[in-house]
Amino acid sequence: MRKMGLLFIMGVVLLASVSYGQEKDAEESEPLFPVRQNGKHGYIDRTGKIVIEPQFDSAWSFREGLGAVKIDGKWGYIDRTGKIVIKPQFDNAYPFSAGLAGVMIGGKWGFVDKTGKIIIEPQFDWAFDFSEGLAGAKIGDKWGYIDKTAKIVIEPQFDRAQVFSEGLAPVEIDGEWGFIDKTGKMIISPQFDLAWWFSEGLAPAKIGGKWGYIDKTGEYAINPQFDYAHHLSEGLAAVQIGTTFDERGRFVGRNWGFIDKTGRYVINPQFDWAGRFFKGVAGVKIGAKWGWIDKTGKYIWEPTE
């Protein structure tokens, strides 16, 4: 069960960090969003127009001008025209952040640059994006943080860890989550069941089975009341009330909506899952289908497989 929980958290961290990285990426003046049609992935712009025809087995959102795509079981990278610029060769791959992308080869994670050159040799059991100069890296069963030379800056000591944002990173010790600074000093003591990183001055944090939003003193600015919560982005955050899963463990129930920084609903609960807004667009899920909405809740891409 703990392994499944870890995989779920890592999956959510990656999905959320894609949005986080996009917000940090000033280069992406016109973002592209992955969609799926007839079993293949392509990309649309924020008007819902297909820009790169669906042709890939899987795909992440673009970051820093490149998109990670999967072809015949291997991951590589394409540019905004759909041209392959780093040939598919990796067992797994993350979007670019700060000029580097995490890739997995032979069960170990390292980092490549935008030419595909390996900058940090695959050596970690897991690794996250570089953010604010550091990347979370797992060695054995503990997480620490490295810099771009692969030097360990914060020794592996945490059971789980996430990316730095606004100077702090959530970490878990003995089943409780707190926040450290970039020296490794604990700033908000471990006390939460789970927590995500700060965005727009607030961080989602779970306590007593409910999620709310804390400020940087560790006090709740929005009281715990949600069954799940994502980060704030462009003034809105996706939240869930009433946790329901299907037989495959997927969220169902049309109980995801969006709140503002006061905790007031702006888009009422109506989705089976919802992501973060980026340049006015957020991914949502209805049943097994994915779509994209604007800030009024209107679809720019109706949910497809």
C-alpha positions as CSV (number, residue, x, y, z in Angstrom):
1,M,0.0,0.0,0.0
2,R,2.8,2.4,0.8
3,K,4.5,1.7,-2.5
4,M,1.2,2.5,-4.3
5,G,0.9,5.7,-2.3
6,L,4.4,6.7,-3.3
7,L,3.7,6.0,-6.9
8,F,0.5,8.1,-6.7
9,I,2.4,11.0,-5.1
10,M,5.2,10.9,-7.6
11,G,2.7,10.8,-10.4
12,V,0.8,13.8,-9.0
13,V,4.1,15.7,-8.4
14,L,5.1,15.1,-12.0
15,L,1.8,16.2,-13.4
16,A,1.7,19.3,-11.2
17,S,5.3,20.1,-11.8
18,V,4.6,20.2,-15.6
19,S,2.2,23.1,-14.9
20,Y,4.7,24.6,-12.4
21,G,7.5,24.5,-15.0
22,Q,5.3,26.1,-17.6
23,E,4.5,29.0,-15.3
24,K,8.3,29.6,-14.8
25,D,8.9,29.3,-18.6
26,A,8.6,32.8,-20.1
27,E,9.7,31.4,-23.5
28,E,6.4,29.6,-23.9
29,S,4.5,32.6,-25.1
30,E,2.1,30.3,-27.0
31,P,1.7,27.1,-25.1
32,L,0.8,23.7,-26.6
33,F,-1.3,21.2,-24.7
34,P,-1.3,17.4,-25.3
35,V,-4.5,15.7,-26.5
36,R,-5.4,12.2,-27.4
37,Q,-7.4,11.1,-30.5
38,N,-7.9,7.5,-31.7
39,G,-5.2,6.2,-29.3
40,K,-2.5,8.7,-30.3
41,H,-1.3,11.9,-28.7
42,G,-0.8,15.3,-30.4
43,Y,-1.0,18.9,-29.4
44,I,-3.4,21.8,-29.5
45,D,-3.0,25.5,-28.9
46,R,-5.1,27.4,-26.3
47,T,-7.8,28.0,-28.9
48,G,-8.3,24.3,-29.2
49,K,-6.7,24.1,-32.7
50,I,-4.6,21.0,-33.5
51,V,-1.1,22.2,-34.1
52,I,0.7,18.8,-34.1
53,E,-1.3,15.9,-35.4
54,P,-1.9,13.0,-33.0
55,Q,0.8,10.5,-33.7
56,F,2.6,9.7,-30.5
57,D,2.0,6.9,-28.0
58,S,2.2,9.4,-25.1
59,A,3.2,13.0,-24.6
60,W,3.9,15.6,-21.9
61,S,3.2,19.4,-22.2
62,F,5.8,21.5,-23.9
63,R,8.4,23.2,-21.7
64,E,11.3,25.4,-22.9
65,G,10.4,24.8,-26.5
66,L,10.4,21.0,-26.4
67,G,7.9,18.3,-25.7
68,A,8.6,14.9,-24.4
69,V,6.9,12.2,-26.5
70,K,6.9,8.4,-26.5
71,I,7.3,6.4,-29.7
72,D,7.5,2.6,-29.8
73,G,8.2,2.3,-26.1
74,K,11.0,4.9,-26.0
75,W,10.9,8.6,-25.0
76,G,12.4,11.5,-27.0
77,Y,11.7,15.2,-27.6
78,I,10.1,17.2,-30.4
79,D,10.1,20.9,-31.3
80,R,6.9,22.9,-31.8
81,T,6.7,21.8,-35.5
82,G,6.5,18.2,-34.4
83,K,10.1,17.5,-35.6
84,I,12.1,15.0,-33.5
85,V,15.1,16.9,-32.1
86,I,16.2,14.2,-29.5
87,K,15.6,10.8,-30.9
88,P,13.5,8.4,-28.7
89,Q,16.0,6.4,-26.6
90,F,15.0,6.8,-23.0
91,D,12.9,4.4,-20.9
92,N,11.2,7.4,-19.3
93,A,11.6,11.2,-19.6
94,Y,10.4,14.3,-18.0
95,P,9.8,17.8,-19.5
96,F,12.7,20.3,-19.5
97,S,13.3,22.7,-16.7
98,A,16.2,25.1,-16.3
99,G,17.8,23.7,-19.5
100,L,17.8,20.1,-18.3
101,A,15.4,17.2,-18.4
102,G,15.3,14.1,-16.2
103,V,15.6,10.8,-18.2
104,M,15.7,7.2,-17.2
105,I,18.1,4.7,-18.7
106,G,18.4,1.2,-17.4
107,G,16.4,1.9,-14.3
108,K,18.5,4.9,-13.2
109,W,17.8,8.6,-13.6
110,G,20.1,11.3,-14.9
111,F,19.8,14.6,-16.9
112,V,20.2,15.6,-20.5
113,D,20.5,19.0,-22.2
114,K,18.5,20.2,-25.2
115,T,20.8,18.5,-27.7
116,G,20.3,15.2,-25.9
117,K,23.8,15.2,-24.4
118,I,23.9,13.5,-21.0
119,I,25.0,16.2,-18.5
120,I,24.4,14.2,-15.3
121,E,25.0,10.4,-15.7
122,P,22.1,8.2,-14.8
123,Q,22.8,7.2,-11.2
124,F,19.7,8.1,-9.1
125,D,16.8,5.8,-8.2
126,W,14.5,8.7,-9.0
127,A,14.8,12.4,-9.7
128,F,12.6,15.4,-10.2
129,D,13.0,18.7,-12.1
130,F,15.5,21.3,-11.4
131,S,13.8,24.2,-9.6
132,E,15.5,27.2,-8.1
133,G,18.8,25.5,-8.8
134,L,18.2,22.2,-7.1
135,A,16.6,18.9,-8.0
136,G,15.2,16.2,-5.7
137,A,17.1,12.9,-6.1
138,K,16.5,9.6,-4.5
139,I,19.4,7.4,-3.5
140,G,18.5,4.1,-2.0
141,D,15.3,4.7,0.1
142,K,16.0,8.4,0.9
143,W,15.6,11.7,-0.9
144,G,18.0,14.6,-0.9
145,Y,18.8,17.5,-3.4
146,I,21.5,17.9,-6.0
147,D,22.8,20.9,-8.0
148,K,23.5,20.9,-11.7
149,T,26.9,19.4,-11.3
150,A,25.3,16.4,-9.5
151,K,26.8,17.6,-6.2
152,I,24.7,16.6,-3.3
153,V,23.7,19.9,-1.6
154,I,21.2,18.5,0.9
155,E,22.0,15.0,2.1
156,P,19.5,12.2,1.4
157,Q,17.5,12.0,4.6
158,F,13.9,12.3,3.7
159,D,11.3,9.6,3.1
160,R,9.8,11.6,0.3
161,A,10.4,15.0,-1.1
162,Q,9.2,17.5,-3.7
163,V,10.4,20.5,-5.7
164,F,11.5,23.8,-4.4
165,S,9.2,26.8,-5.0
166,E,9.2,30.2,-3.4
167,G,12.3,29.1,-1.4
168,L,10.8,26.1,0.3
169,A,10.3,22.4,-0.5
170,P,7.9,19.9,1.1
171,V,9.6,16.8,2.7
172,E,8.4,13.8,4.6
173,I,10.0,12.5,7.8
174,D,8.5,9.6,9.7
175,G,5.1,10.0,8.1
176,E,4.7,13.7,8.5
177,W,5.3,16.5,6.0
178,G,7.0,19.8,6.7
179,F,9.0,22.4,4.6
180,I,12.7,23.0,4.3
181,D,14.7,25.9,2.9
182,K,17.6,25.4,0.4
183,T,20.1,24.8,3.2
184,G,18.1,21.9,4.4
185,K,16.9,23.7,7.5
186,M,13.3,22.8,8.6
187,I,11.2,26.0,8.4
188,I,7.7,24.6,8.9
189,S,7.9,21.6,11.2
190,P,6.6,18.2,10.0
191,Q,2.9,18.0,11.0
192,F,0.9,17.4,7.9
193,D,-0.5,14.2,6.5
194,L,0.7,15.4,3.0
195,A,1.6,18.7,1.5
196,W,2.4,20.2,-1.9
197,W,4.8,23.1,-2.6
198,F,4.0,26.8,-2.4
199,S,2.4,28.8,-5.2
200,E,1.2,32.3,-5.0
201,G,2.1,32.4,-1.3
202,L,0.0,29.4,-0.3
203,A,0.6,25.6,-0.2
204,P,-2.0,22.8,-0.1
205,A,-1.6,20.8,3.1
206,K,-3.6,17.9,4.5
207,I,-4.3,17.3,8.1
208,G,-6.9,15.1,9.8
209,G,-7.9,13.7,6.4
210,K,-8.8,17.1,4.9
211,W,-6.9,19.6,2.7
212,G,-6.6,23.3,3.1
213,Y,-4.0,25.9,2.2
214,I,-1.3,27.2,4.5
215,D,0.8,30.3,4.5
216,K,4.6,30.4,5.0
217,T,4.2,30.5,8.8
218,G,2.5,27.1,8.6
219,E,-0.9,28.6,9.5
220,Y,-4.0,27.8,7.5
221,A,-5.2,30.6,5.3
222,I,-8.0,28.4,3.9
223,N,-9.2,25.9,6.5
224,P,-9.0,22.2,5.8
225,Q,-12.3,21.1,4.1
226,F,-11.4,19.5,0.8
227,D,-10.9,15.8,0.1
228,Y,-8.1,16.8,-2.3
229,A,-6.5,20.0,-3.5
230,H,-4.0,21.2,-6.1
231,H,-1.8,24.3,-6.1
232,L,-3.0,27.8,-6.9
233,S,-2.3,28.9,-10.4
234,E,-3.4,32.1,-12.0
235,G,-5.5,32.8,-8.9
236,L,-7.4,29.5,-9.0
237,A,-7.0,26.0,-7.5
238,A,-8.6,22.7,-8.4
239,V,-10.2,21.0,-5.3
240,Q,-12.3,18.0,-4.7
241,I,-15.1,17.4,-2.2
242,G,-16.3,13.8,-1.8
243,T,-13.7,11.2,-2.8
244,T,-15.0,8.5,-5.0
245,F,-13.0,5.9,-6.9
246,D,-13.9,3.4,-9.7
247,E,-12.8,-0.2,-9.7
248,R,-9.4,0.8,-11.2
249,G,-8.7,3.4,-8.5
250,R,-9.4,6.4,-10.6
251,F,-11.2,9.5,-9.3
252,V,-14.9,9.6,-10.3
253,G,-18.0,11.4,-9.1
254,R,-17.9,14.8,-10.9
255,N,-16.7,16.4,-7.6
256,W,-13.8,18.5,-8.8
257,G,-14.1,22.3,-9.2
258,F,-12.0,25.5,-8.8
259,I,-11.7,27.9,-6.0
260,D,-10.1,31.3,-5.6
261,K,-7.6,32.4,-2.9
262,T,-10.5,33.0,-0.5
263,G,-11.8,29.5,-0.8
264,R,-14.8,30.6,-2.8
265,Y,-15.9,28.4,-5.8
266,V,-15.4,30.1,-9.2
267,I,-16.1,26.9,-11.2
268,N,-18.5,24.6,-9.5
269,P,-17.6,20.9,-9.0
270,Q,-18.4,19.0,-12.2
271,F,-15.3,17.1,-13.2
272,D,-13.8,13.7,-12.3
273,W,-10.4,15.3,-12.1
274,A,-9.0,18.8,-12.7
275,G,-5.5,20.2,-13.1
276,R,-3.9,23.7,-12.9
277,F,-4.5,26.7,-15.1
278,F,-1.7,27.8,-17.4
279,K,-2.3,30.9,-19.6
280,G,-6.0,30.6,-19.0
281,V,-6.3,26.8,-19.8
282,A,-6.7,23.8,-17.5
283,G,-6.9,20.1,-18.1
284,V,-10.0,18.2,-16.8
285,K,-11.3,14.7,-16.9
286,I,-14.8,13.3,-17.4
287,G,-15.0,9.5,-17.0
288,A,-12.0,8.2,-19.0
289,K,-11.9,11.2,-21.3
290,W,-9.7,14.3,-21.1
291,G,-10.4,17.8,-22.2
292,W,-9.3,21.4,-21.7
293,I,-11.3,24.4,-20.3
294,D,-10.9,28.1,-20.0
295,K,-11.4,30.1,-16.8
296,T,-15.2,30.3,-17.3
297,G,-15.4,26.5,-17.3
298,K,-16.1,26.5,-21.1
299,Y,-14.4,23.7,-23.1
300,I,-11.8,24.7,-25.7
301,W,-11.3,20.9,-26.3
302,E,-14.2,18.6,-25.5
303,P,-13.1,15.5,-23.5
304,T,-11.8,12.7,-25.7
305,E,-10.3,9.3,-25.0
